[in-house]
Amino acid sequence: MRTCSKCKEEKDEDCFYPGTHSAKCKECHRAYQKARYAAHPEKWKEYEQRAREKDPEAFKIKSREAQARYRANPENTIRLRYVKSRYGIDIDEYVRMETAQGEVCAICKRPPMSNGRDTTPRLHVDHCHKTGRVRALLCFKCNAMLGHAEDSESTLQAAIEYLKLHSKE
């Protein structure tokens, strides 16, 4: 048991960040960090930009880890619970699929864009409507394209022929 220097409550060790000698509990530390960021948001945006420019790959890894931690929090997983119940894949499987695809759409090979509703661009789970089997992760536009074509190869092939015919004009 340790006592938080901020709230003065006695708490279990797991309420403090591991490997640190922080006197503040996680809750108080998060509140402190949030207040620091709110006081000087431009400073932290500049810091993030410098970190991104200094080592883009390390920044990407750190961002992905933070995203995974965020998604692992039960309060942040409403969509992930939906994906689990609807498609039968959990966050680990989703991240594995996303990583295997290079974090891009399986069709257009572009990173996800916001669809206007979500604030976080993400890849959507594509599945066979007949069997329910998960196929891959797609961007919003490609997923909608397949949905509008009702997964019909003949409709999509007709669309390709149509584009070929009219691209010669």
Phi and psi in degrees as GROMACS dihedral restraints (atoms count N, CA, C in turn):
[ dihedral_restraints ]
;  ai    aj    ak    al  type     phi  dphi    fc
    3     4     5     6     1  -132.4    20    10
    4     5     6     7     1   156.4    20    10
    6     7     8     9     1  -105.9    20    10
    7     8     9    10     1   128.5    20    10
    9    10    11    12     1   -73.1    20    10
   10    11    12    13     1   134.3    20    10
   12    13    14    15     1   -73.9    20    10
   13    14    15    16     1   -18.6    20    10
   15    16    17    18     1   -91.3    20    10
   16    17    18    19     1   -59.8    20    10
   18    19    20    21     1   -88.0    20    10
   19    20    21    22     1   -10.8    20    10
   21    22    23    24     1    66.1    20    10
   22    23    24    25     1    15.1    20    10
   24    25    26    27     1   -89.3    20    10
   25    26    27    28     1   146.3    20    10
   27    28    29    30     1   -88.3    20    10
   28    29    30    31     1   125.3    20    10
   30    31    32    33     1  -134.4    20    10
   31    32    33    34     1   161.4    20    10
   33    34    35    36     1   -65.7    20    10
   34    35    36    37     1   160.0    20    10
   36    37    38    39     1   -59.0    20    10
   37    38    39    40     1   -33.2    20    10
   39    40    41    42     1   -72.0    20    10
   40    41    42    43     1    -5.6    20    10
   42    43    44    45     1   -86.4    20    10
   43    44    45    46     1    -1.0    20    10
   45    46    47    48     1  -117.2    20    10
   46    47    48    49     1   151.1    20    10
   48    49    50    51     1   -65.7    20    10
   49    50    51    52     1   133.4    20    10
   51    52    53    54     1   -70.2    20    10
   52    53    54    55     1   148.2    20    10
   54    55    56    57     1    74.2    20    10
   55    56    57    58     1     7.3    20    10
   57    58    59    60     1  -120.0    20    10
   58    59    60    61     1   162.6    20    10
   60    61    62    63     1  -109.9    20    10
   61    62    63    64     1    29.1    20    10
   63    64    65    66     1   -61.6    20    10
   64    65    66    67     1   136.2    20    10
   66    67    68    69     1   -85.2    20    10
   67    68    69    70     1   -14.8    20    10
   69    70    71    72     1   -93.2    20    10
   70    71    72    73     1   144.0    20    10
   72    73    74    75     1   -71.8    20    10
   73    74    75    76     1   167.7    20    10
   75    76    77    78     1   -57.1    20    10
   76    77    78    79     1   -43.4    20    10
   78    79    80    81     1   -61.4    20    10
   79    80    81    82     1   -47.2    20    10
   81    82    83    84     1   -69.1    20    10
   82    83    84    85     1   -37.6    20    10
   84    85    86    87     1   -64.0    20    10
   85    86    87    88     1   -42.7    20    10
   87    88    89    90     1   -62.7    20    10
   88    89    90    91     1   -42.4    20    10
   90    91    92    93     1   -63.2    20    10
   91    92    93    94     1   -40.4    20    10
   93    94    95    96     1   -63.4    20    10
   94    95    96    97     1   -46.1    20    10
   96    97    98    99     1   -65.1    20    10
   97    98    99   100     1   -39.6    20    10
   99   100   101   102     1   -63.4    20    10
  100   101   102   103     1   -42.4    20    10
  102   103   104   105     1   -65.4    20    10
  103   104   105   106     1   -40.8    20    10
  105   106   107   108     1   -60.9    20    10
  106   107   108   109     1   -43.7    20    10
  108   109   110   111     1   -65.8    20    10
  109   110   111   112     1   -43.8    20    10
  111   112   113   114     1   -63.1    20    10
  112   113   114   115     1   -33.5    20    10
  114   115   116   117     1   -71.1    20    10
  115   116   117   118     1   -32.3    20    10
  117   118   119   120     1  -141.9    20    10
  118   119   120   121     1    64.3    20    10
  120   121   122   123     1   -62.0    20    10
  121   122   123   124     1   -34.8    20    10
  123   124   125   126     1   -65.0    20    10
  124   125   126   127     1   -35.0    20    10
  126   127   128   129     1   -62.3    20    10
  127   128   129   130     1   -44.2    20    10
  129   130   131   132     1   -73.7    20    10
  130   131   132   133     1   -31.7    20    10
  132   133   134   135     1   -66.1    20    10
  133   134   135   136     1   -41.0    20    10
  135   136   137   138     1   -63.7    20    10
  136   137   138   139     1   -43.3    20    10
  138   139   140   141     1   -59.9    20    10
  139   140   141   142     1   -45.2    20    10
  141   142   143   144     1   -61.9    20    10
  142   143   144   145     1   -42.2    20    10
  144   145   146   147     1   -63.7    20    10
  145   146   147   148     1   -42.2    20    10
  147   148   149   150     1   -63.7    20    10
  148   149   150   151     1   -42.0    20    10
  150   151   152   153     1   -63.5    20    10
  151   152   153   154     1   -40.5    20    10
  153   154   155   156     1   -64.5    20    10
  154   155   156   157     1   -41.7    20    10
  156   157   158   159     1   -73.0    20    10
  157   158   159   160     1   -35.7    20    10
  159   160   161   162     1   -64.3    20    10
  160   161   162   163     1   -47.7    20    10
  162   163   164   165     1  -148.0    20    10
  163   164   165   166     1    85.8    20    10
  165   166   167   168     1   -57.7    20    10
  166   167   168   169     1   -37.7    20    10
  168   169   170   171     1   -68.5    20    10
  169   170   171   172     1   -44.0    20    10
  171   172   173   174     1   -64.5    20    10
  172   173   174   175     1   -39.6    20    10
  174   175   176   177     1   -63.3    20    10
  175   176   177   178     1   -40.4    20    10
  177   178   179   180     1   -64.2    20    10
  178   179   180   181     1   -43.7    20    10
  180   181   182   183     1   -62.9    20    10
  181   182   183   184     1   -45.8    20    10
  183   184   185   186     1   -62.6    20    10
  184   185   186   187     1   -39.9    20    10
  186   187   188   189     1   -64.6    20    10
  187   188   189   190     1   -42.2    20    10
  189   190   191   192     1   -64.7    20    10
  190   191   192   193     1   -39.1    20    10
  192   193   194   195     1   -64.9    20    10
  193   194   195   196     1   -42.2    20    10
  195   196   197   198     1   -64.3    20    10
  196   197   198   199     1   -39.9    20    10
  198   199   200   201     1   -63.8    20    10
  199   200   201   202     1   -41.6    20    10
  201   202   203   204     1   -64.1    20    10
  202   203   204   205     1   -40.7    20    10
  204   205   206   207     1   -63.8    20    10
  205   206   207   208     1   -41.2    20    10
  207   208   209   210     1   -61.9    20    10
  208   209   210   211     1   -46.8    20    10
  210   211   212   213     1   -68.4    20    10
  211   212   213   214     1   -26.2    20    10
  213   214   215   216     1   -75.2    20    10
  214   215   216   217     1   -18.5    20    10
  216   217   218   219     1   -73.0    20    10
  217   218   219   220     1   123.8    20    10
  219   220   221   222     1   -54.2    20    10
  220   221   222   223     1   -29.4    20    10
  222   223   224   225     1   -69.6    20    10
  223   224   225   226     1   -20.5    20    10
  225   226   227   228     1  -106.5    20    10
  226   227   228   229     1    10.8    20    10
  228   229   230   231     1  -114.7    20    10
  229   230   231   232     1    28.6    20    10
  231   232   233   234     1   -59.2    20    10
  232   233   234   235     1   -48.0    20    10
  234   235   236   237     1   -64.9    20    10
  235   236   237   238     1   -38.8    20    10
  237   238   239   240     1   -68.1    20    10
  238   239   240   241     1   -34.9    20    10
  240   241   242   243     1   -64.6    20    10
  241   242   243   244     1   -37.3    20    10
  243   244   245   246     1   -63.2    20    10
  244   245   246   247     1   -46.2    20    10
  246   247   248   249     1   -60.7    20    10
  247   248   249   250     1   -40.5    20    10
  249   250   251   252     1   -64.3    20    10
  250   251   252   253     1   -47.0    20    10
  252   253   254   255     1   -72.6    20    10
  253   254   255   256     1   -34.1    20    10
  255   256   257   258     1   -81.5    20    10
  256   257   258   259     1   -42.5    20    10
  258   259   260   261     1  -114.4    20    10
  259   260   261   262     1   -11.2    20    10
  261   262   263   264     1    78.6    20    10
  262   263   264   265     1    19.1    20    10
  264   265   266   267     1  -116.5    20    10
  265   266   267   268     1   143.1    20    10
  267   268   269   270     1   -99.6    20    10
  268   269   270   271     1  -178.2    20    10
  270   271   272   273     1   -59.7    20    10
  271   272   273   274     1   -38.6    20    10
  273   274   275   276     1   -64.1    20    10
  274   275   276   277     1   -42.5    20    10
  276   277   278   279     1   -67.3    20    10
  277   278   279   280     1   -40.9    20    10
  279   280   281   282     1   -61.0    20    10
  280   281   282   283     1   -48.2    20    10
  282   283   284   285     1   -64.9    20    10
  283   284   285   286     1   -38.5    20    10
  285   286   287   288     1   -61.6    20    10
  286   287   288   289     1   -45.1    20    10
  288   289   290   291     1   -64.0    20    10
  289   290   291   292     1   -43.2    20    10
  291   292   293   294     1   -61.7    20    10
  292   293   294   295     1   -43.5    20    10
  294   295   296   297     1   -67.1    20    10
  295   296   297   298     1   -43.0    20    10
  297   298   299   300     1   -61.6    20    10
  298   299   300   301     1   -31.6    20    10
  300   301   302   303     1   -86.2    20    10
  301   302   303   304     1     0.8    20    10
  303   304   305   306     1    73.0    20    10
  304   305   306   307     1    24.1    20    10
  306   307   308   309     1    60.9    20    10
  307   308   309   310     1    29.7    20    10
  309   310   311   312     1  -127.9    20    10
  310   311   312   313     1   164.5    20    10
  312   313   314   315     1   -63.5    20    10
  313   314   315   316     1   139.7    20    10
  315   316   317   318     1   -69.0    20    10
  316   317   318   319     1   -18.9    20    10
  318   319   320   321     1   -97.4    20    10
  319   320   321   322     1   -62.5    20    10
  321   322   323   324     1   -87.9    20    10
  322   323   324   325     1   -10.0    20    10
  324   325   326   327     1    63.0    20    10
  325   326   327   328     1    24.9    20    10
  327   328   329   330     1  -106.3    20    10
  328   329   330   331     1   153.0    20    10
  330   331   332   333     1   -68.3    20    10
  331   332   333   334     1   157.5    20    10
  333   334   335   336     1   -65.2    20    10
  334   335   336   337     1   146.2    20    10
  336   337   338   339     1  -115.7    20    10
  337   338   339   340     1   158.9    20    10
  339   340   341   342     1   -67.6    20    10
  340   341   342   343     1   140.4    20    10
  342   343   344   345     1   -93.9    20    10
  343   344   345   346     1     9.5    20    10
  345   346   347   348     1    95.0    20    10
  346   347   348   349     1   -24.9    20    10
  348   349   350   351     1   -99.4    20    10
  349   350   351   352     1   -47.7    20    10
  351   352   353   354     1   -78.7    20    10
  352   353   354   355     1   143.4    20    10
  354   355   356   357     1   -85.1    20    10
  355   356   357   358     1   -23.0    20    10
  357   358   359   360     1  -107.5    20    10
  358   359   360   361     1   113.4    20    10
  360   361   362   363     1   -63.0    20    10
  361   362   363   364     1   133.9    20    10
  363   364   365   366     1  -148.0    20    10
  364   365   366   367     1   159.3    20    10
  366   367   368   369     1   -82.2    20    10
  367   368   369   370     1   144.0    20    10
  369   370   371   372     1   -98.8    20    10
  370   371   372   373     1   147.9    20    10
  372   373   374   375     1   -78.7    20    10
  373   374   375   376     1   119.0    20    10
  375   376   377   378     1   -95.8    20    10
  376   377   378   379     1   139.5    20    10
  378   379   380   381     1  -145.4    20    10
  379   380   381   382     1   157.6    20    10
  381   382   383   384     1   -75.9    20    10
  382   383   384   385     1   124.9    20    10
  384   385   386   387     1   -72.5    20    10
  385   386   387   388     1   -18.2    20    10
  387   388   389   390     1   -83.5    20    10
  388   389   390   391     1   -46.4    20    10
  390   391   392   393     1   -99.5    20    10
  391   392   393   394     1   -21.8    20    10
  393   394   395   396     1    83.3    20    10
  394   395   396   397     1    -0.7    20    10
  396   397   398   399     1   -69.7    20    10
  397   398   399   400     1   132.3    20    10
  399   400   401   402     1   -72.3    20    10
  400   401   402   403     1   132.3    20    10
  402   403   404   405     1  -101.3    20    10
  403   404   405   406     1   -54.3    20    10
  405   406   407   408     1  -168.4    20    10
  406   407   408   409     1  -174.1    20    10
  408   409   410   411     1  -108.7    20    10
  409   410   411   412     1   133.3    20    10
  411   412   413   414     1  -127.2    20    10
  412   413   414   415     1   156.7    20    10
  414   415   416   417     1   -72.6    20    10
  415   416   417   418     1   167.4    20    10
  417   418   419   420     1   -57.1    20    10
  418   419   420   421     1   -45.2    20    10
  420   421   422   423     1   -65.2    20    10
  421   422   423   424     1   -45.3    20    10
  423   424   425   426     1   -68.1    20    10
  424   425   426   427     1   -37.4    20    10
  426   427   428   429     1   -64.4    20    10
  427   428   429   430     1   -42.6    20    10
  429   430   431   432     1   -65.8    20    10
  430   431   432   433     1   -39.1    20    10
  432   433   434   435     1   -58.8    20    10
  433   434   435   436     1   -47.9    20    10
  435   436   437   438     1   -64.3    20    10
  436   437   438   439     1   -38.8    20    10
  438   439   440   441     1   -64.1    20    10
  439   440   441   442     1   -44.1    20    10
  441   442   443   444     1   -66.9    20    10
  442   443   444   445     1   -31.8    20    10
  444   445   446   447     1   -82.7    20    10
  445   446   447   448     1    -1.1    20    10
  447   448   449   450     1    54.5    20    10
  448   449   450   451     1    38.7    20    10
  450   451   452   453     1    56.4    20    10
  451   452   453   454     1    23.5    20    10
  453   454   455   456     1   -88.0    20    10
  454   455   456   457     1   114.9    20    10
  456   457   458   459     1   -60.7    20    10
  457   458   459   460     1   -38.5    20    10
  459   460   461   462     1   -65.8    20    10
  460   461   462   463     1   -38.6    20    10
  462   463   464   465     1   -65.8    20    10
  463   464   465   466     1   -44.1    20    10
  465   466   467   468     1   -66.8    20    10
  466   467   468   469     1   -38.7    20    10
  468   469   470   471     1   -65.2    20    10
  469   470   471   472     1   -40.1    20    10
  471   472   473   474     1   -62.9    20    10
  472   473   474   475     1   -37.6    20    10
  474   475   476   477     1   -65.1    20    10
  475   476   477   478     1   -39.7    20    10
  477   478   479   480     1   -62.7    20    10
  478   479   480   481     1   -46.5    20    10
  480   481   482   483     1   -60.9    20    10
  481   482   483   484     1   -41.7    20    10
  483   484   485   486     1   -59.6    20    10
  484   485   486   487     1   -46.5    20    10
  486   487   488   489     1   -64.5    20    10
  487   488   489   490     1   -40.5    20    10
  489   490   491   492     1   -62.1    20    10
  490   491   492   493     1   -44.8    20    10
  492   493   494   495     1   -61.2    20    10
  493   494   495   496     1   -43.4    20    10
  495   496   497   498     1   -88.9    20    10
  496   497   498   499     1    -7.7    20    10
  498   499   500   501     1   -80.9    20    10
  499   500   501   502     1   -15.2    20    10
  501   502   503   504     1   -81.8    20    10
  502   503   504   505     1   -11.4    20    10
